[in-house]
Amino acid sequence: MRHLSRLNMFCLPGRLWLLAVFATQWSVTMLPADEPAAKWMYRPELLRPFWQGPVVTGESVLFLKSDADQPPQASVLFPVDEVISVQNSAGDVTWESGRDYIWNPGSRTITLPAGSGIPRFTDADLRRPAGSQKYRLTHRDGNGEIFFGAELEYAAMQVCITYRRATDAKWNGPLPVYSPQQLPRTTDKLRQSRPLRVVTLGDSISDGSNASALYDQPPFQPPYPELVRRGLDEMTSGDVTMNNLSVGGTSTDWGLKQVDAVVSGKPDLVILAFGMNDSAGRTAEAYGENTSGMIAAIRKQLPDCEFVLVASMLGNRDWTTLRHERFAEYRSELLELAEPGIAVADLTSVWEEFLKRKKDCDQTGNGVNHPNDFGHRVYAQVILSLLRKP
């Protein structure tokens, strides 16, 4: 069974405390290989990179009516050749083309006509009056606070679209590159079907915040570490284990204290995924030093261990607490550490390109700093692409 337990809230120095107080308080025990399939139905297309192949599966959007004279609209990542399905996030409601939504070939915009059954919202629905929420999430324009969804509130507002993209549609941002030389030992183990032990160490994103499985709600999708394990399991007949040590509200200074816990599992591959909580106050130099320190301390005991360093998704640009420029600076620090045995999963660049094409609310899990189910799949897709041939 999945075990869910509340974590006691704790304080962090300086401005980091605000991130900690509302970071997800769920601690996840990773499931054996057969348990997620009891509710979550694995399908290969869910872990196929969204930038590959003709079909984009289950891309999330939130329909907004920003102008009184315009119908509610949402944009997808690529120009559309054909809309295959439009469903709610749970996957148990499907809407009808023409009656519930309208789209034009070659456009990225989908529109809701009068009488549509698809949920639609206004900018005001994504805000709350100042001081009305448990946690203060002041909007950058000073007009109230960002609406915070602790569990699946945003998923209930979002819609998942599966579509065939235009044949000439391009992804302009940087993409992960399969390179056996980057993670040679891990790649060899997968090729030779030898056992592979993976440890993930990170903050609330890696802990699984706002993934539907944590709240025992459909579609019951696990967070990205388990998706990575599932994807790796498809690549080999060897045994793949994932030990997720991530805890919500943490940052790289906490990670430095977890080396013994990481080493105790004798991992072949460690996924280090921090940055969201660091971004409220830690300099890029300190972030890089802490990350380098974790690698060095783990390799002191496990010299053959390899690493995937995750450059974090972006938090909501409208939240005053985040130092948004930090994310690109942290990515640069991680890229400086890359070498044979250390690869970078650049989610920062993916989110930068997302936000050129879509709104933050389209793929947020809580409105502020977590991904939804679609975002967790994107995390897994980027990480798996470092180890899997296109």
N, C-alpha and C positions, 0 to 999 in steps of 0.2 A: 504494500500500500504506500501511497505517497504520504509523507509526514509533513504537516505544516505546523510551525510553532512560531509564536510571537517573540520578537527580540525586544529586550528592554532598550529604551531610547537612551542615548548617551550624547554628550556634548563634544564638539570639536573646537579647536582654537579658532579665534578670529571669526571671519564670515562663513567658515565652513559649517558652522552649526546649523544654519538654516537649511542647507541641503540635507543634513543628516536627519533633521526632525521629521521630514516627510518622505525620505527615501523609503522604499518598500521594506516592510518589517517581516517579510516571510523568509524563512530559511528552508532551502530546498534540499531534500535528499534525492539524489539522482536515481532514477528507476532502472531496474534490470531491463535488458533489451526488449523483452516481450511485453512489458506492462503498458507503455504508452499506447501501443496498438489496440488495447482493449477499448479505448475511447477515441483516440486520435487516429484517423486513418491515413497512414503514410501513403503518399503518392509521389513518384519521382519528379513530376513537374513542379511540386512545391519547393523543391531544393534546386531546381534548374535555375542558374543565374538569370535574373530578369533581363539582362542585356543580351542574352543568347537565345537563339531560336525564334520562330515566328510568333509564338503566343506568350503573352504575359499573363500569369495566373494569379488571380486573387489580389490585384493591386488595390490598396485601400484609398478611399477618398471620403471627404466630408462635404456634403452639398451645402453651400452658403448662398443666401440671398443678400448681397451686399448693397444693392440698389433697388429702391422701391419700384422702379420702372423696368427692371430686368428680372427674368425668371431665375430660380436657383440654378447654379452651375458648379461644376467641378472639372478639374483638368487631370488627365493621366500623363504618364511620362512620355509616351510616344504617340505620333499621329496614328489614328485608328483606321484599319481597313475593314474590320468587322468586329462588332461586339458579340461575344459568344454568350456571356451571362452576366447578370447584375444581381448580386445576392446581399443579404445582410451579413454581418460579421460572423454570426453563428453558423451560417450556411444552411439554414432551414427555411428561408424565404427567398423566392426567386421572383423578380419583377419582369414585366413584359415590355419589349421594345415598342415604341410608338405610343403606347398608353401611359407607361410610367417614366420613360426616358426617351430622349431624342438625341441622335448623333449624326454627324455628317462625315462621310469618308474623307480622310486626309486631315481631319481636325483632331486636336487633343481635348476639345471641350465637349462635355456631355451636359445636356440641359434637361430640367424637369418641367414638363408641361403642366397646365392646370389640371387638377384631379389626380396627379401622380400619387401613388401610395408610398413613395420613397421618402424617408425622413429628410427634412430640410431645416436649416437653422439660420440665424442671423449673427452678425458680429456680437451683438449684445448677449446672445446665449452663451458665448464663450468667455464672458466676464462675470465677476461678482462685485458687489459693493465693497469698498475698502473696509477691512476689519470684520467681514462677514464669514470668513472661512477660518478653519482652525489654524492654517498656516498662511502667513502674509506673503502674497505673490504679486507684488505691485507691478502693474503694467508700465512699460517704459513711457507711454504717453501720459501717465498720471491719471488716467480715467479708470479707476477701480483696479481690480485684481484679475489675473488670469484664472479661469475656472480650473480647479484641480480635481482630477478624477483618480481616486485612490485605487480603484479596482478596474472595472470594465465599463465605466461610464462613457468614455470616448468610443470604445468599440461599439457600444449600443447606438451611437450617433453615426458611425462610419458605415460605408458600403464597400463591398469588394467586387471589383470588375475584372473579368477575364476577357481578353480581347486579342485579336490578331493585329499586329502592328504593321504599319506600312513597310514595304520591302526596302525602301531607301532610308528608313529611320535610323538615326545614329545616336550613340551615347557619347557625349563629348568629354566626359570626365575621365580621369585616370581609372584604370581597371586592374584588378589583381592578375598576376601573370603566373601560370604554372611553370615552375622551374625546379627540376629535381635537384639541382646543385644548391638551391637555397636551403632546403630541408632534407639533406641526403639520407640521413639515418631513418627518419620517419618514412620517407618515400620508399626506401628499401624494405622496411618492415611491411608496408602495405603491399608491395609487389610480391614479396615472398610469403605473404599470408602468415606472418609471425605475430604473436600477441603485441598489441600496442596499448600502452597505458598513457592516458591524457589527464592532466589536471588543469582546471580553470580557476584562476584567482582574479577577482575583480570586485566591482561595486554592485549596486542594486540592479543595473542592467543585466549583468552576468548572473546575478542571483535569480533573475527571471521575472522582474517586475513587469506587471501588466500583460504577461503571457496568459492566455485564457486557462491553461491547465492549472495554474496556481489557485484559481478560484472555483475549480471544478465546474466550469461552464463551457458549453460548446463554442468553438469546435475542439476544445480540450488540447490545443496545441502546446507542446512543451516549449520552454525557453531555448535560446539558441545553443547553449552548450550541449543539451541533449540532441538537438537537431544536428549539430556537428558530429556527435557520436553516431547518430543514425546514418548520416551521409558517409562517414568513414566505413561503417559496417557494410555498406553497399559496395565498397571498393575492394573488399578483401574477404577471404574466407577465414582469416585469423580472428582471434578474439579482440575486440576493442572495448576498453573500459574508460569511463569518464568519471572523475571525482571532482565535483564542483564545490570549491571551498569559498565561493564568493559570499559577501555579506553586504547588505544595503547600508548606505551612509558612510562607506569607507573610501579611503584614498591611498595614495602611494606610500605615505608614511606608515599606515597600518599594514600594507603589504609587506614592508620590510620586516615586520615582526612575525610573519607567517611562514618564514622559510622552512622551519622544522616541520610544520604541518605539510607543506608541499613535498619536501624530501621524503617524508615517511612513506608516501605512496610509490616511491621509486619511479616517477614518470619518465617516459621517453620524450614526451612533448608537453610543454607548459604554455598555456594561453594566459597572458597577462593583459588585463583589460581595465585600466583606470583612466581617469581624466575628467569625468563629469563633475565629481565632487572637488577635485583639485582645482578646477577652473574658477572657483569662487575666490581664490586667494593665493594659490601657489604659483611661483614664477616658473617659466619654462625651464630654466636651468635647474631648479630644484626638482622639478618633475623628472627631467632626464637623469639627474643624479640618483634619485630614488629608484627609477626603473633599472638603471645600470647596476645599482647596488643589489637589487633582487636577483638579477641574472648572475652576477658574480658569486653571491652567497649560495645560490642553488648549485651552480657549477662547481663550487669548491667541494661539494659532497657528491655531485653527480656530473662529472666532467663531460659526459656524452649527451647530456640533456639538450634538446633543441627547444626553440621558443617561437611563438607567434605573438607579436606585440600588436595590440588592437588600438588604433587611433580612433577615438570615440566618435559616435554620432554627435550632431550638434544639438544643444539645448535650445529652447525657445528664445529667439532673438528679442522678444518683447519683455522678457523678465529682467528686471533691473539688477538682480544679484549676480547673474552670470557675467563673467568677463569673456565675451564671445571670441575675441581675438586670440584667446589662449589656445583654442582648439587647433588652429593652424600651427601655432608655435609648438605645441606638444607633438603634433605630427612630425614636424621638422626634427625634433629631438629623437623621436623613435627611428626615423629614417637614418639618422646619424649612427644609430646602433646596429643597423642591418648589416649582415655579413653572412657567409655560409654558416648555417645553424641558427640564424635569427632572421625571421621574415616579419614583414609588417602587413597587417590587414587594415587597409586604409578606409575605414568607414567615414572618416571626416570628409574626404573628397566626394564620396558617394552622396552624403547629406548636403554638401555644398551644391552639387548639381541638382539634387532633389528640389532644393529651395529656390532654384532658378526656374523650375517648371511647375512647382506646386506650392501649397501652403503647409506650414508646420502642422496644422491640425489634421492634414490628410493622413499622416503616418505616426502621429504621437500616440503614446499609450496613456499618458496622464495629463497632457496639456503643457508639460514643462520640460521634462528631461528623460523620459523613457520611451522606447519604441512599443508599438502595438504588435500583434501577431505578424503582420506583414514585415515590420521592421526587424523582428527577431529572425524571420526567414532570410532577410537580406544580410544580416550579420553572418548567419550560417553560410549563405551562398558565397560571400566574399572570402571567408576563412577556408572553406572547402576548395575554392578555386585555386588556392595556393598549392594544393596537393592533388588535384584532379585534372587530367587532361581535358581541354574543352571538348 
